[in-house]
Amino acid sequence: MNIRNQWPVLPIVAGLASGLLTGCGTESGDAAGGGSNVVVGMSDDVLATDPASGYDPGSWLLFNNVFQSLLSFPKGATEPQPEAAERCAFNDTQTTVYTCTLKDGLKFSNGDELTSEDVKFSFDRMLKINDPDGPAIMFPMLDKVETPDEKTVVFRLNTADATFPSKIASGAGSIVAHGQYDADGLRKDGKAVGSGPYQLDSFDDGQAVFSVNENYKGTAKVNNTGVTLKFFDGDQTALKQAIQDGDVDIAYRGLTAGDISDTEKAGDGSGVEVVEGSSAEVQHLVFNMDDPVAGKLGVRKAIAHLLDREALIKDVYQGTATPLYSIIPAGIAGHNTAFFDTYGARPSRSKAQDALREDGITGKVKLTLWSTPSRYGPATDQELKAIAGQLNASGLFDADVKSVPFGRYEKDIAAGKYGVYVKGWVPDYPDADNFTGPFFGKGNVLNNNYDNSTITGSLIPRTAALTNRAATDKEFGELQDIVADELPVLPVWQAKQYAVVRDGVYGLEYCLDASTVFRFWELSKDV
C-alpha cells in the first residue's frame, strides 16, 4: 500500500482461488455483540474516514471495521472469502471479467439497502476522484463496472489480473452508500456510512468511537459492545503509560522496541502481556538510479556488501524484526533469498572495495542517507545512523544522515533530490504481486527512476495473469534475481507484529496477521 507503514508491525502464504469463491467454513454474522466496550490505543493517526482517500494504516483500520467489501480476509484465511458477496468468480480463463453476486438483505448502518448500484458507485467514485492519498492507484486494470441487476456486479478489466479478488478484499474495496457520498468529491465531515460490523459514532483528533452496527449482515461474529480508538499522535511514552495505567485495554502500533522488551521482561504480575502476530511489513533502502553517486552500481554493491542486518536488528530493533534478503518477504509465496545468495549475510569490506574499484572509484564515497521518522517510526533515524556508521567503519564511505518531515520527504523524493532514502511497506494483500508491481511496475511508488523492460514487459504481466499463484514462483524468482543484480533497492528487515494487552482482554491474536486487518469484532473483555 502506498508506503503506508510506520512501526515494525509474519507471514501468510498467499494464493487465490481461480474459480468460484463461496462462504463455506465461515461463521454467520452476529451484530448483537456482547461483553463490554474495548479501548484500543495507537500512535497512528486516522488520516481519512472516506475510503476514496485513505491509504494509511489508521484509515484502513477504520475502513475494515465500518465498511464491507465484496470479499474479505477472515482470521486465518490465506485467500479472500465472500463478505458482502454471496459468491464471486472469474468468467473467463484470461481473468479479465469478474462477477460477484450480492447477499440478500444487505443494509447500511443508516438503514439504506445495499445494492449493486452502491458497489459500482463506490469504485467509479474512487477512480474519478483519484485522490493522490487514496487507493485508486491499485486499480489501473479496472476498465468499467456493470450492474445487470440489483444483486449482480461485473468488473471488466483491461488487462488480466488474477490478484483482483485480493485487491477488492482490501480496504480499497470498501462499499459506500451512494446516497450519502458526493460522486465528485471527498466527504469532509469526519462521518462514515458503511455496512460493516461497526458504525462510526464520533471522530475527532483524540479518539474515534464505534458501536455495533445492528444492520450488519456478514461473516464477522461480534464479541463486544463497541470499541473506542484513542489516538496518541506519535507519543510512544504516553501510549506505554496508558496501557500500564489501564487507560487503554490494548496498545496497538506505536510502542518502541524497548517498550516491547520491557513489557516482556516484566512477565506475569504486571497486568499486561505482549502478543506477537505475523506480519509481512518490510523496509528497504531505495537508490535513485539517476543520482550521480547512488546511481553508480559499484556504490550500491558496496553498500549491499557492508550492510549488517543482524546488528541493526539486535542494536536498534531489539529483536522485533528479522533480516530481509529479498523484496518478497519470507512466508509469502514466491519468496527467495536473492540478496543473501548474491551478497551474503556477513559484511565484507574486501568485496565492497572490489565493487567500488570495478566502477573506477578509489576515494571515499561521500553519501547522505535520508530519513523521516514521523512516517516510519521512532527508530528510523537511529537505524540509518547505524547504517551510516557501518559504511564509515569500512573506511570506504563518508556517510551522514539527514531527517526531514514526511511532507517534505515525499516532495523531495519526487523531485529527485535524494540519492539514498528509506521506504517501508505494509501489504494491501498477502501476495507477491503486492511487493513487486507497486515497486517495479509502471508508475511505481518508489520514484527512483528504475525501469527494467523484462520486469515491466514480461514478468509482472505474466504473474498477474496466473490464477494458480503457486505457478508464479519461477517468474517471481527471476524478478527477485534481477533486482538483486541491479540493486534499485536494498531490503533491510521484515517486521514482527506486536501489541500489548491487559489481563482480561481476549482475541487480539486474531487481529495480527499479514492481511493487516485489525478485526475489532474478535476482541472481548471481562465485564
N, C-alpha and C positions, 0 to 999 in steps of 0.2 A: 504494500500500500504505500502510496506516496510517502515514503520515508516517514512513516507516522509513529515510529517508536520513540521511546525515551529511555527508560531504565532497563538494565538487564532483567528480562522478564522471566518437553523436548519432543520428542519427535513423534509424529504420526506418519505412518506410511500412507501416502495418498493414492487414490485410484478413483476412477469414475465408471459408473455403470453405463454401458453403451446402449442399453435398451431401456425397458420400462422401469421406472422407479416407483415403488409402492410403499405404503406406510407400514409394512409388516414389521413386527417387533417393537414398535414404538408404543408409548403409553398414551392413552386418550387424555385430552386436556381436562383440566380441573381448575377453574378460575376462582374457586371459593377461597383458597388459601387456608392457612391455619397457623398455629403458634403465635408469634408476635412480630413486630417490626424489627428489621435488622439494619444496623447503621454501618455503612462502609465508608472508610476514609481513603482518599488517594491524592497524590500530588499532581496528577494530570489535571488539566482543565478540560471542560467540555466546550469545544470551540463552536459548535453548532447544534441546534435542535432540528434543523432542516436537513433531511438526507441528501438533498441535491448539492449541499455544500460540504458537510463534514467529511473529512478523510483523515482522522486522527484517532488515537486510542480512546480518548474520553468520549468523543462523539459517537463512535461505533458502539461503545458500551451502552450508551443511551438507545441508539437505534435497535440494537439486538434485543432489547427488552420491551421497547414501546411499539415497534413496528414488526409486522410479519414480512417474510419473504416467501416466495413460492416454495422454495426449498430451504433447508437449514441443516446445520451440523449438530445433531443431538450428542449428548455426552457419550464418549467412547466411539463415535462414528468416524469412519475413515472415508465415507462417501456421503454426498448430500442426500438427504431424505425429504420426502414431501412434508410441507408445513401448511401453507395456505392452499397448496395444490393437493388434489386427490391423487394425481399421477402426472408425470412428465416424461417425455421421450423424444429422441430424435426421430424425424420422419424419414430420413434418408441415410444412406451409408456414407455420404460425404459430410455429414454433421453440419449442414447449413440451414436446416429447418428444425426448429424445436418447438413442440407443442405441449402446453400444460392445460389440464382441466381442473377448475377450482372446486373446493369442497362446497357442500351445501351449507347455507345458513351463516356464512361469514358476515361479521359486522365490525365496524369501527367502534372505538370506545364511546363515541357520541351517539351511537345507535344507527348511523347510516349503514346501509348494506354495502358490502364489498363485492364488486363485480369485475368482469374483465376490463370494463371501461377505466376503473381505477388503476389497474395494472398497467395498461397502455399509457394512461396519463402520467403515471409515475416515471416510466422510462423515457417517454417523449419529453417530459418536462426537464428531467435531469440532463438529457442531451442538448436540449435547446438552450437552457441556462448556461451549461458548460462552464460552471464556476471553476476558476483556477485552483480553488481549495476543495473541490468536490471530486466524486468518483467517476465522472464521465470519461476520464482518461482510460478507464478499464474496458470501455465498450466501443472501440473503433470498428469492430467487426459487425456491430448491430445495424442492419440496413433499415428495417422497419418492423413495427409490431402491429399485428392484425387481431381483430376480435370478431370472429364469425358469429358468436352468440355471447350471452352474458356470462357463461362459465368457461369459455374457451379462449386461450391466448396463444397466438402463433408468432414466434420470433423468427424472422428471416435474416440470415447472416450473409454478409458479402464475402466472407472467407470461412473456411472450415475451422471450427474451434470446439474441440472435444472438452475443453475446460469451461465452456459456457455455463453448465449447470452449477459448477462451484462458484462462479462469479455472481450468479443471481442468488446463490445461497448466502452470500456475504451481506454485510451492511449496505453495500451498494445496491442490493436488490430490494430495499425497503419500499413497501407499498404505502402510499399516502392517499387520503380521501380527496377525490378530485374537487369536491365542493368546498374544501377547506384551504386549498392552496392555490396561489396565483400560477398560472401556466408559464408566465414570462419572468417572474422574479422570485427571489428568496423570501421566505417568511422571516419577519424581523421581531416578532413579539415574544420570542422565547417559549412559545407554546408548541405543542405537538399533538396531532390526532392520528393514531395508528390503530392496528388491530392485534397487537402483540399481547403478551401476558400481563403487561402493566400499562397504566396510564400515567402521564406526567401531570402531577397536581400543581407543582410550582417549581420555578427555576430562577436562581439569582447567582450572584458571584460567590456566595457562601455555601450553597447547597442546592440539590435537586431532590424533590420529594416524589416518590412513586407509590401509587396504591394499586391493588389488584384490579385488572380490567374484567368486570363481570361479563362482558360480551365476548371475551376471548374464546375462540374455538381452534385448538391446535394440538400439538403433541406434548407441550410442557405441562407438568403437574406442579402447581404452585404450592410451596411448603411454608409460606409466611403470609403475613397480612399486609406487607408492604416493605419498601426499602427506602432509607434516607441516605443519599450520597453526599458526603461532606468533602469540600474542596480545600486543599491546603496550599495551593498555589506555589508548589515547588519547595515548601518549607518542610524538609525531612525531619528536622528536630521536633517541630510541633506535631507532626504525624506520629512519630515514635512516642511522644509523651501522651498523645490522645489514646493510643492503644493500651499503653501501660496504665493510664488512669481510668480506663473503661468508658471514655467518651465516645469511642467507636468500637464496634464489635470485630471489625476486620480492617487491617491496613493493607491496601492493595495498590501496587505500583507506586514506588517513590521512596521506600526505605533504602538506605545505603547498604552496601555490602557489610560494613561494620555493624549496622543495626541488626542485620540478619544474624551475623556471627554472635553478637552479644546475646540475642534472644535465645539462640540455640544453646549457648553455654549456660544460660540461667536455668534451663531444664525445668523439671517438674516443681510445682510450688510457686512458680512465678505468675500463674494465672493466664499465661499466653503461650502459644506454641507456633512454630514455623511449619507451614505446609508447602512442600515442594511439588510443583507440577511440571508438565512438559512444555517445551517451547521450541519454536523454530525461528526465533528472533536472531538476527545476525548483525554484525558490524564489519564494515570494510574501510580500508584506506582507499581513496579514489585518486587517480592520477589524471591530470589534464594533459591529454595527448598533444596539445598544441603549445604547452608551456616550454620555454627554452631549456629548462633544467629537467623537470619531471617528464617531459616529452622524450627524453633520451632513454632508450631501452636499457642501456647499461646502468643508469641510475636506478631505475625501477628494479632491475635484477639484484643490484647490490642491496637495496632495502629489503627485498624478499629474503636474501641470504643472511641478513643481520637481525631480522625481527625475531625476538624471543617471546613467543606467545605464552609459554609456561610461566615465565617470570611475571608477565602482565597479569595473568590470572591469579597468581599467588599474591603478588605485592599490591596490586590495585584493586582487584575484584574479590580477593579473599575466598577464592574457590566457588564463587557464584556464577561462573561461566565456564565454558570448555574451549580449548583451542579449535579453530576452524581452519580446515585445509582445502576448502573448495567453496565455490559460490553457492552450491546447493547444500544445505545443512544435513548433518547426519540424521537419519530417521526418515528423510523424505526420499521417496522412490526416485532413483536416478543419481543419487549422491555417489561421488567417487572421491579420491584423495589426491587430486591432480597437483596441488601445491606441495603436499608432503612428498610426493613422488619426484617432483621437479627440484624442490629447494631444500627438502629435509626438515626435520623438526628442531635441530640444534643450529644455532648461529655459526656461520663460518666466515671469518674475516678474509681468509685467502680466496675463497670463491667470490666474495663481494669485490675484492680488489681486482681479481681477474675479469669480472664482468665490466668494471669501470675501464680497465685498460683496453679491453676489446673494443670499447666505444671511444677510445682515444682520450680518456680522462685520466690525468695523472695527479692533479692537485686535489685539495679538499673540496667537496661539493657543498656549496652554501645553499641551504634549503630552509623554507618555512613550512611548518605543519599548521593547518588552520583548524580551529575547534569552535564549537558552540555548545556550551554545557546546558543552556536553557532548554535545548531540544533533546539532547541525547544523554542527559543525566549528569549528576554532580561529579562523577569520576572521570568524565571525558577529558577535561583539561589535564588531570593527573596522569591519565593513560598516555596522552600524546606527549607530555613532558617525559614520561618514562621511555617512550619510543625514541624521542629525540636524544635522550641520554644513551640509549643503546647504540644509536648511529654514531654519536660523537665519541663514545668509548672505543670505537674501532679505529679512530684516527683518520677515517676516510671522509667524514662529514663534519660540517659546521652547521648544525641544525638548531632552530629555535621554534617556539610555539607562540601563536597569536590566537586569542579567543575573542569572538565578537558576538553580539546579539543575533538571534536566529534570523530576524528580518533582513539585516544587512548581509548576513552569511549567504542566504539564498540568492539575493540580488547579485552579490559579488561573484558567486559561482556561475550564475547565468551569464555574467559579463566576462567570464574567463579570467578573472583576476587572481585565482588561486592555482598553485601547481599541485599541491597535495592537501586533501581535506578528508574529513571523516563523514561517512554516511551510515545510518542504521536502517534496518528494515524489519517490520513486523508483517508477516504474510497476510494477504487478504484471504487466502485459501491454501490448504496444505497440499500443494502440487509443485513440482519442479518448474513448471511454466511460470509461476509467480516469482521465482528467483532468477529468471533468465530474460524473459520478454521485456519486463519493465526496465531492466538494466542495459540490455544489449540490442533490443529491438529498435525499430524506427521511432523517433521521438522519445527516446528513453529519458528517465528521470534523473540520470546522473550528470547530464550536461558536461561531459568530459571529452567531447569531440572524438569519441571512439566509434569506429564503424568497421565491421568485418562482413564482407558480402556473403561468405559461406554461412555465417550465423544468421544474418537477416534474410538472405535469399533462399536458403535451403533448410537449415536445421530447425529454426523456430517454426516455419510453416509446416514442416513435416511432423514435428512433435505435436503441434496444435491439432492436427487432423486425426490423430490416432486415439480412438475411444478406449482401446486397450492400453492403459497407461504403463503397464509393465513392459510393453513392447517399445517404449521410448528410451530405454536405458542406453542403447547404443548411441543414439543421436545426442542425448544429453551428456554422455561420456565424452563424445567428440567435442562438443561445445565447451565443456569444462577444461579439456586439454588445450584447446585453442586459447582460452582466456589465461590459463596458467603460463603459456608460452609468450603471449603478447602483453600481459600484465596491465590492462587498463584499470584493474582493481586488485587489491591485495586483501583477502579475507583475514580477519583478526580473531574474532570469537563468535561463539554461538551461546546464547544466554540459557540459563536455567530460569525458571519462573518461580517466584516466591510470593507468599503472602503470610501475614501474621494474624492469628485468630485467637480470640479469648475463649476460655473454657465455657462450655455450654452452647457453643455455636457450631453448627454442623453443615456439611455439604460443600465446603469450599473446594475439596478435591475434585469435584465435578465441574469446577469453573476455570481450571487452569490446564489448558492443553493447546496444541498447535493451531487449533481453529481460531484462537484469540477471542472466542465468545465467552464472556463472563456472564454466566446464567443466574440471574437473580433468583429465579424460581427454585433453584436447587438448595438455597440457603434456608436454614431454620435455626431457631433459638429457643432455649428453655424459657418457658413463661415465668 
